[in-house]
Amino acid sequence: MEENNGTKWPEDVIERLNGYAERTGIKLGEAANKFNKWLKDEFAVENPFDEDPFYLSQWSEQFVIENRNESASRQQDTVTYVGMFIGIEDTERDNRKGMYDRAINMFKTNRDRAIDEGHIGILTAKSGKWHLNGKETNDRVQGSDLPWYGFEFDDMILCLMAERNNERKPIAPTSISRTAYFLGSPESGGDIKKWSISLQGKSMNADYEKWVASRIKVVEPKNKDQDILYTNRNFHETVEYTDSWLPEHLRVAFSAERLLINGDMHGEYVELGNLLDAHAAKKITTANGMTINPVVITYGSITYLNREPMESEYDPTGRSYRLSIYRQNVDPVTVWVSGRMHDEDRVFEYKNAKGEWGHYNEKTNVIVVGRLRLRPFNNEMQPSLSALGIYIPHRTARPAGGSGNTSLNQFGGDEQ
């Protein structure tokens, strides 16, 4: 394999890139381009062919190992949606866990069936190559590292198998994603609604600016009844924060403090006093009887605010935070803030008209995007919210103490 100037990659680099290309379903040239970008991002290497082949060899091995869990998935065709980010889950989920559990359970009870039906493969290392069910693969043994699709089980190395182009092939044992929430519609037209965006790779930990107009590129679900949008791995690099797609006369109406609570524009907003009814109407019951609590948007004034962490055995960080919101003639509703949300989002601050951040106080109006849950209390069901996003309209915010003018000059009291 040569570059345009005729310079060649070292043979062992080509071999590794070729294996990476086969695994991810791309051409060798595309793999080389990804390697070039990786070298520039990770080691500031502008021209790899000016480097010592010794280091190119080591870098190529690092590149393959670091991307070993990248499965064979090409960039999918996208469509443009417009709207705004309104929240993000604080934990990732493994979308392949159910498949993994079923395959392993079958393997434990009937090993031959699990292998013969193509659910599980057994991996062995021989003559420097990995073998799958006794057949040699193109994947080289790299020290103590497993191939990208391998995992240890008891004293064996196994892999999950799945149908790919009418052939059973190994797949990664996990498929990790994180869900963000987007209030909007296709740019081509459609109803405004809340969409779940499935993030993967580096997009899971990217920073997304909430509450501002944006344009995103997503992969629509095959089932048009679903409200989930899929993404390519470079999704976070394609987000545009702009309201240029909005007609001038609609930009005020599309501001966060107006759009989020406008029930005439979408069906996601729920009055604070109607949360019980909303849970019954919006919850999802799965085929096995499990209830999925709905995500809603609601609005209220803060009646209790505690910026100090509380110990939590349920939160991965070991802590959570709490505030309560109310409306006239409505009992206060508890809003729980996760440790990760507290660390990654400025949940106890708001941005004023000058773009400056400051703390807010009780009696501040707040819009909450959260997962609605019910719990029994005094023979009644009480709603609470696990926050996914908290928006403070600056015009109705009550600044926390410490921002006033304390100088006697304002009264003429320090004049001589």
ROBAVO-30094 format. One record per residue (C-alpha): x, y, z; residue in three letters. Coordinates in steps of 0.05 Angstrom, whole numbers, padded with zeros to 5 digits, always signed. Each point is the difference from the previous one (the first is absolute). Layout:
N
XYZALA;...
This chain:
416
+00000+00000+00000MET;+00029+00067-00022GLU;-00016+00073+00011GLU;-00006+00047-00059ASN;+00074+00016+00003ASN;+00018-00074-00005GLY;+00022-00007+00072THR;-00018-00068+00030LYS;-00025-00019+00068TRP;+00041-00053+00036PRO;-00026-00070-00012GLU;-00021-00013+00073ASP;-00039+00066+00000VAL;-00037-00021-00063ILE;-00017-00067+00030GLU;-00030+00032+00062ARG;-00038+00052-00039LEU;-00026-00053-00047ASN;-00027-00040+00059GLY;-00032+00062+00029TYR;-00032+00015-00068ALA;-00029-00070-00006GLU;-00027+00002+00070ARG;-00034+00068-00007THR;-00025-00011-00071GLY;+00039+00056-00033ILE;+00053+00005-00055LYS;+00074-00003+00016LEU;+00008+00073-00022GLY;-00054+00022+00049GLU;+00036-00037+00055ALA;+00065+00035-00017ALA;-00036+00067+00002ASN;-00028-00016+00069LYS;+00070-00020+00022PHE;+00028+00065-00027ASN;-00052+00041+00038LYS;+00013-00040+00063TRP;+00075+00013-00005LEU;-00013+00074-00008LYS;-00049+00004+00058ASP;+00038-00044+00049GLU;+00073+00014-00017PHE;+00000+00063-00043ALA;+00029-00039-00059VAL;-00012+00041-00063GLU;+00038-00044-00049ASN;+00006-00073+00021PRO;+00051-00016-00055PHE;+00049+00047+00033ASP;-00001-00043+00062GLU;+00043-00060+00019ASP;-00034-00065-00024PRO;+00014-00028+00069PHE;-00049+00051+00030TYR;-00050-00009-00056LEU;-00003-00073+00016SER;-00012+00013+00074GLN;-00051+00054-00015TRP;-00039-00045-00047SER;-00004-00053+00054GLU;-00025+00052+00050GLN;-00051+00025-00051PHE;-00028-00070-00012VAL;-00002-00017+00074ILE;-00034+00066+00020GLU;-00053-00011-00054ASN;-00008-00075+00012ARG;-00073+00006+00021ASN;-00020+00039-00062GLU;-00049-00045-00037SER;-00013-00006-00074ALA;-00046+00059-00012SER;+00007+00050-00056ARG;-00023+00072+00006GLN;-00074-00004-00012GLN;-00040+00050-00041ASP;-00028+00056+00043THR;-00057+00049-00002VAL;-00001+00069+00032THR;-00042+00016+00062TYR;-00009+00068+00032VAL;-00017+00019+00071GLY;+00038+00001+00065MET;+00034-00048+00049PHE;-00040-00003+00065ILE;+00034-00055+00041GLY;+00046-00060+00003ILE;-00001-00064+00041GLU;+00053-00005+00054ASP;+00017-00073-00014THR;+00018-00040-00062GLU;-00034-00065-00017ARG;+00022-00064-00034ASP;-00049-00014-00056ASN;+00030-00069-00010ARG;-00007-00024+00072LYS;-00064-00040-00013GLY;+00031-00034-00060MET;+00063-00016+00040TYR;-00040-00028+00059ASP;-00043-00045-00044ARG;+00060-00027-00039ALA;+00040-00014+00064ILE;-00059-00034+00034ASN;-00008-00045-00061MET;+00075-00014+00000PHE;-00002-00020+00073LYS;-00059-00047-00009THR;+00015-00027-00069ASN;+00068+00017-00028ARG;-00007-00037-00065ASP;-00066+00033-00017ARG;+00027+00070+00015ALA;+00058-00013-00048ILE;-00039-00038-00054ASP;-00055+00053-00003GLU;+00052+00055-00006GLY;-00011+00037+00066HIS;+00069-00011+00030ILE;+00069-00013-00030GLY;+00062-00028+00035ILE;+00066+00036-00012LEU;+00069-00030+00004THR;+00069+00027-00015ALA;+00044-00040-00047LYS;+00061+00017-00041SER;-00008+00074+00013GLY;-00072+00003-00025LYS;-00068-00004+00034TRP;-00042-00060-00020HIS;-00076+00001+00005LEU;-00032-00068+00011ASN;+00065-00031-00026GLY;+00004+00043-00063LYS;+00055+00051-00009GLU;-00020+00074-00002THR;+00038+00060-00026ASN;+00011+00028+00070ASP;+00070-00005+00027ARG;+00014-00016+00073VAL;+00025+00064+00033GLN;+00033-00019+00065GLY;-00051-00012+00055SER;-00054+00042-00035ASP;-00063-00034-00024LEU;-00028+00014-00069PRO;-00052+00056-00001TRP;-00057-00050+00002TYR;+00028-00048+00053GLY;-00016-00005+00074PHE;+00019-00047+00056GLU;-00050-00049+00029PHE;+00022-00050+00052ASP;+00066-00027-00027ASP;-00018+00013-00074MET;+00000+00057-00049ILE;-00067+00008-00035LEU;-00034+00048-00048CYS;-00072+00017-00018LEU;-00023-00018-00070MET;-00052+00035-00043ALA;-00027+00001-00071GLU;+00040+00045-00047ARG;-00013-00004-00075ASN;-00031-00069+00006ASN;+00059-00026+00040GLU;+00012-00009+00074ARG;+00057+00045+00022LYS;+00029+00022+00066PRO;-00024+00066+00030ILE;+00022+00042+00060ALA;-00026-00027+00066PRO;-00026+00069+00019THR;-00035+00057-00035SER;+00003+00060+00046ILE;-00043+00062-00012SER;-00024+00061+00037ARG;-00066+00035-00012THR;-00008+00075-00011ALA;-00068+00034-00009TYR;-00017+00048-00056PHE;-00063+00041-00008LEU;-00011+00012-00074GLY;-00020-00028-00068SER;+00029-00017-00068PRO;+00024+00063-00035GLU;-00043-00021-00059SER;-00062+00006+00043GLY;-00039-00037+00053GLY;-00028+00004+00070ASP;+00045+00025+00057ILE;+00011-00055+00051LYS;+00052-00028+00048LYS;+00050-00047-00033TRP;+00047-00048+00033SER;+00069+00004-00033ILE;+00043-00062+00006SER;+00072+00023+00008LEU;+00061-00044-00009GLN;+00075+00004+00004GLY;+00030+00068+00016LYS;-00069+00032-00012SER;-00023-00029+00067MET;+00047+00046+00040ASN;-00001+00061-00045ALA;-00028+00066+00027ASP;-00067+00019-00029TYR;-00027+00070+00009GLU;-00072-00005+00024LYS;-00057+00050-00008TRP;+00025+00032-00064VAL;-00023-00011-00072ALA;+00042-00052-00037SER;+00003-00043-00061ARG;+00021-00073+00005ILE;+00012-00058-00048LYS;-00031-00066+00021VAL;-00020-00068-00026VAL;-00075-00010+00001GLU;-00029-00065+00027PRO;-00027-00050-00050LYS;-00064-00004+00040ASN;-00033+00068-00007LYS;-00039-00010+00065ASP;+00065+00002+00041GLN;+00023+00065+00033ASP;+00074-00019+00000ILE;+00052+00030-00047LEU;+00066-00035-00013TYR;+00067+00032-00012THR;+00067-00011-00034ASN;+00062+00001+00043ARG;+00018+00071-00022ASN;-00069+00028+00019PHE;+00028+00049+00050HIS;+00045+00031-00053GLU;-00060+00014-00046THR;-00045+00038+00049VAL;-00013+00073-00020GLU;-00025+00050+00051TYR;-00039+00048-00043THR;-00070+00027-00009ASP;+00011+00017-00073SER;-00052-00053-00018TRP;-00053+00039+00038LEU;-00040+00056-00033PRO;+00015+00066+00035GLU;-00071+00007+00027HIS;+00004-00068+00036LEU;+00066+00008+00036ARG;-00030+00031+00063VAL;-00053-00055+00004ALA;+00055-00052-00007PHE;+00040+00026+00059SER;+00006-00053+00055ALA;-00042+00035+00052GLU;-00058+00005-00049ARG;+00006-00064-00042LEU;+00011-00049+00058LEU;-00066+00017+00034ILE;-00042+00013-00062ASN;-00051-00056-00002GLY;-00027+00026-00067ASP;+00066-00014-00034MET;+00014-00069+00027HIS;-00029-00053+00047GLY;+00059-00009+00047GLU;-00018+00054+00051TYR;-00039-00021+00062VAL;-00028+00046+00053GLU;+00030-00014+00068LEU;-00068-00018+00029GLY;-00013-00050-00056ASN;+00061-00045+00009LEU;-00039-00058+00029LEU;-00047-00002-00060ASP;+00059+00010-00047ALA;+00036-00061+00028HIS;-00060-00044-00013ALA;-00008+00027-00071ALA;+00073+00001-00021LYS;+00032-00060+00035LYS;+00021-00059-00043ILE;-00013-00072+00020THR;+00046-00050-00034THR;-00019-00070-00022ALA;+00027-00030+00064ASN;-00040+00047+00043GLY;+00055+00050+00018MET;-00020+00073+00005THR;+00044+00053-00033ILE;-00011+00067+00034ASN;-00013+00057-00048PRO;+00043+00062-00012VAL;-00039+00065+00007VAL;+00010+00075+00001ILE;-00031+00039+00058THR;+00005+00067+00033TYR;-00002+00029+00071GLY;+00032+00045+00052SER;+00054-00025+00047ILE;-00024-00009+00071THR;+00060-00040+00025TYR;+00071+00001-00025LEU;+00060-00038+00029ASN;+00066+00007-00036ARG;+00034-00048+00048GLU;+00006-00073-00022PRO;-00039-00056+00032MET;+00028-00071+00005GLU;-00033-00046-00051SER;+00009-00075-00008GLU;-00034+00003-00067TYR;+00041+00054-00034ASP;+00066-00024-00031PRO;+00035+00061+00030THR;-00026-00017+00070GLY;-00036+00066+00006ARG;-00061+00038-00025SER;-00032+00068+00009TYR;-00071+00023+00013ARG;-00046+00058-00013LEU;-00076+00007+00003SER;-00046+00039-00045ILE;-00072+00022+00009TYR;-00057+00038-00033ARG;-00060+00034+00033GLN;-00047-00052+00030ASN;+00049-00057-00019VAL;+00041-00040+00051ASP;+00075+00007-00008PRO;+00033-00051-00046VAL;+00070-00026+00014THR;+00052+00005-00055VAL;+00061-00044+00006TRP;+00066+00020-00032VAL;+00053-00054-00012SER;+00072+00009+00019GLY;+00022-00003-00072ARG;-00050+00052-00022MET;+00024+00045+00056HIS;+00072-00009-00022ASP;-00012+00010-00075GLU;-00056+00051+00000ASP;-00007+00066+00038ARG;-00066-00021+00031VAL;+00002+00049+00058PHE;+00020+00060-00043GLU;-00033+00041-00054TYR;+00026+00046-00054LYS;-00024+00072+00004ASN;-00013+00048-00057ALA;+00074+00018-00004LYS;+00019-00074-00007GLY;+00029-00002+00071GLU;-00011-00061+00044TRP;-00026+00007+00071GLY;-00037-00041+00053HIS;-00076+00005+00006TYR;-00041-00003+00063ASN;-00067-00029+00022GLU;-00063+00030-00032LYS;+00036-00003-00068THR;-00042-00027-00057ASN;+00029-00063-00031VAL;-00016-00045-00059ILE;+00018-00073+00012VAL;+00009-00055-00051VAL;-00002-00064+00040GLY;-00020-00073+00006ARG;-00066-00003+00037LEU;-00005-00051+00056ARG;-00055-00017+00051LEU;+00008-00024+00071ARG;-00052-00016+00054PRO;-00005+00048+00059PHE;-00056+00002+00052ASN;-00043-00046-00043ASN;+00008+00045-00061GLU;+00047+00001-00059MET;+00048+00058-00003GLN;+00037+00022-00062PRO;+00074+00017-00002SER;+00048+00017-00056LEU;+00071-00024-00016SER;+00028+00060-00036ALA;+00030-00007-00070LEU;+00002+00075-00012GLY;-00015+00062+00041ILE;-00012+00068-00033TYR;-00003+00066+00038ILE;-00032+00058-00038PRO;+00044+00059+00020HIS;-00056+00051+00000ARG;-00036-00035+00058THR;+00062-00025+00037ALA;+00012+00021+00072ARG;+00075+00011+00008PRO;+00032-00031+00061ALA;+00028+00047+00053GLY;+00065+00036-00009GLY;-00015+00037-00065SER;-00025+00066+00029GLY;+00037+00065+00009ASN;+00027+00002+00072THR;+00039+00066-00007SER;-00022+00059+00044LEU;+00012+00044-00061ASN;-00070-00015-00024GLN;-00027+00037+00062PHE;+00054+00053+00005GLY;+00017-00031+00068GLY;+00076+00000-00008ASP;+00007+00072-00021GLU;+00046+00043+00044GLN;
